[in-house]
Amino acid sequence: MAKAKEHIGQMRERIVIERFTAGQNATGEETGSWATLSTVWAEVKYNLTGSDEMQLSDKKTAITSTAFRIRYNTSVIQKDRVLYRSEYFDILSITHDPGRVYTTLEAKLRE
């Protein structure tokens, strides 16, 4: 259990998980908007390989995806998105650890 507590201390970034809700306006047209599902603490890890580039520490670095590790959460689905530091990320995959302590959201910066 000590290992789980060590990772929780690394969750120092605030992220917002948003879900798209569809509806119709008064004329029957399809409309929709993004609403906050939850605001949580996360550990953020950049996967530093690939062809996309992001500015990190005054130098350009290749980024293919970003992993957001949050406390165990089964309400997040792949159609949701992550808002982190004023940028939106599309969720590529969701992994729950076997001990039901963490959920990892693998995401890509929305272009």
Secondary structure, DSSP 8 states (H G I E B T S, - for coil): -HHHHHHHTT--EEEEEEEEEEEE-TTS-EEEEEEEEEEEEEEEEEE--SS-EEEETTEEEE-SEEEEEEE--SS--TT-EEEETTEEEEEEEEEE-TTSSEEEEEEEE--
